[in-house]
Amino acid sequence: MNRELKQRAYEANMELPKRGLVMYTFGNASAIDRQKGLMAIKPSGVAYEQLTWQDMVVVDLAGQIVDSRLNPSSDTKTHLVLYDNFADIGGIVHTHSTCATAWAQACRPIPILGTTHADHLNCDIPCTSIMTDEAIAGDYEFETGNQILNIFSKLSHREVEMVLVAGHGPFTWGTSVEKAIYNSAVLEELANMALFTLQINPSAARLKQPLIDKHFQRKHGPKASYGQKNEN
């Protein structure tokens, strides 16, 4: 019985409409149990208001269903590609949240324009290249994963836990599915901020590097000062 894994995936998926990141059947979240070699993910085409924890689909890391009466999300292969190549992540979220998806449809990375962005990552939010006709005609969901891997051949998936797939939408991940949800919400907010900034001032410049470094390092660096320190 995979109740704990299913429950985690269910709670993660139900958090997405609460955060305004999905509607109807859009998007999905998955959680992985690496010790068992199993992943739980939202079933394909089932509306969030109809979901129960029992509906979550458990597959092995080859994508074979091991516990479900339903078919898994159509994005299952993309999730599995990321789990296979990002060996330390514990959860993945894919949405079609409005603003992040608009940037993806524009095939543009989200520029780092302010300190809110720099608090979370020290570079632009990357966007993949548009998929080739050959890839579209092939194993589409697998190739979507490869699009993301191509971007992260030059980036750290530990430092940048989000990406836009050109023409498609955002994917985020984290050490847990809860962190992946957090990253998805942050991504949507940063996408909104960048859009509004460029509407107000189309010539807005990228945040200068010393400010990027200051904000990123004080939250994530070896001498991070953000938050509370645990005291024994």
N, C-alpha and C positions, 0 to 999 in steps of 0.2 A: 504494500500500500504506500502511495506517494503523497499522502495527505499534506504533510508539512510543506513540501515543494509546491504542490498545487495551491495551497493556501497563500503562500508568499506571492506566487504569480498572480493569483486572483486579486489580492489586496493591491498589488502594484497596478494592475490594469484598471481597477476601480478608482484609483487615485487620479488617473489621467483626465476623465471628464470633470472631476472635482476641481482640477487645476485649469480647466478651460483649454486643454491641449488637444482634445479629440471631440468628435461628435459622431452620432450614429454608429457605424462599424469601423470608422477610420482608426488606423494605428494599432499598436500592440506592444506589450511588454513581456519579457521572458526572464526567468531565473534559472540558474544552473546549479546542479549538485555535482561537483567534479569528482567526488569520491565514488559516487554511484554511476557516473557517466551518463547523467540524465538531465534533460532540460524540460521545463514546463512553460507553455506559451498559450496565448489566447487562441481560441478556435476561430476558424475562418468564417467571416460573414455573420457573426452573432453580435447583436446590439448589446451595448454595455448594461443597459437596464434589465436585460434578460439573463445576464451571466450569473452563474453560481460557481463556487470553488470546484465543484465536481466536474464542471465543463472544461476546465483547463486540460490541455493536451500534453501528455508527457511523451517525449520522444528520446531515443538514444542519440548519441552524437553522430550517428550515420543518418539520422532523420527518420528512422523507423518508429512507428507508433508502438508504445509499450503499455500505455494506460489511457484509454479514451474511447468514447463512442462517437466522437466527432473528428473532423479533419482539422489539422493545425493551420495556423495563419499561413497565408500564401508567402509571407516573408521569412518563413522558418529557415530556409537554406541560407539566407543572408545572415541571420543570427548565428547559425552554426559556423559559417566561415569566420565570423569575428571571434567566437569563442575558441575556435581552433587556433587562431593566430595571435590572439591577445590572451595569453594563458592565465593572467591574473585577474581578469574581470569576472564579476559575479552576476551581472544583470545588464540587459539591453532594452532600450526603449526606442520605438519608431512612432512618430506622429506625423500628422499633416497640419500642424499648428499654423495658423494663418500667416503670420509675418515671417517666420523662419522658412516656410514653404515658398513664400513669395520671393525671398532671396534665392532659394534653390531654383525656382523657375526662371529667374533672371540670370542664372548660372554665374552668380557673383559671390565671392567670399564676403563675410561681414567684417568691415574694417574696424580696427580698434581705435575708437574715437574718444574714449573717456576712461576715467578711473574705475567706473563700475565694471567695465569689460576687463580692465587690467587686474581687478581684484580676483578674477576667475581664471584668466589665462593671459599669456604674454605675447599673443600673436593674433592675427586675424582668424576668424572662424573659417576653416577651409571649405572649399567647394570642389567637388570632383569635376572631372571633365564629363562631357555628355557621352552617353554610351554609344558605341559603334553599332552599325546595322547588324554586323555579324554577331555581336554579343547579344543584341536584342532577340535575334532569331535563334540563339542557342539556349543555354540554361540561364534564363534571365535573372532569377533571384540569386543564383550562385555568382553570376557576373556582377550583380550589384555589390555583393561583398568584395569582389575583386576591385571594383572601382574605389571602394573605401581603402582597401589595402594599398593601392597604388599611391594614394595621398600620404599614407602613413609609412611609406618607405623612407620618407625624409622628416617625419614628425614622430614625437613620442606619444603613444596612445595613453600613457599615464599622465602626461601634462596637458594634453588636449583630448578631452573626453567627449567630443562632439564633432559632427561633420554634417555638411549639406550634400546630398546626392543630387547632382544637377538635373533639373527637370522633374524631380521626384519629391524630395523632402528631407527632413532631418533624422539623423540617428544619434543617439547618445548611449553611453555606457558608464560603468563604474565598478568599484570593487564589490558593490551589492546592487540589487535592483532598485533599492531605495535611493542610492546615490545616482543611479541612472535617471530616475524620475526628477530628482533635484536638478541635475544637469539639463534635462529637457525643459524644465520651467525657466531656468536661467537663460538658456539659449533663446527661447521665445522672447524673453524680456530684453535681452541684448539686441535681438533683431528689431524689435520695436523701437528701442532707443536710437539705433543707427538710422533707421528709416526716418524718424522724426527729425533727427539732427540734420540729415542731408536735405530734407524738405525745407527746413528753416534756413540752412546755409549750404547750398550745393557745393561750395568750395571748402567746406570744413576739412581741416587737415588731420592726418593721423596724429594721435597723441604722441608727444615727444618721448623719446626713449627713456630719459631719466625718470619721468613720471610712471611709465609702464613698469620699469624695474622696481621702483619704490613700492608701488601698490602690490605687485605680484609677490615680491620677496617678503614683504611684511606679513603676508598671509600664508605663503607657501615655502619660503626660503628656510635655510638652516637656522636663522635667528628670528623666525617669525614671532611677531609681537601681538598678532590679532587674537582675540578671544581670551579665555581664562586659563590659567595654568593650574594643573592638578597639584595639590599639596598633600604630602604624606602626613 
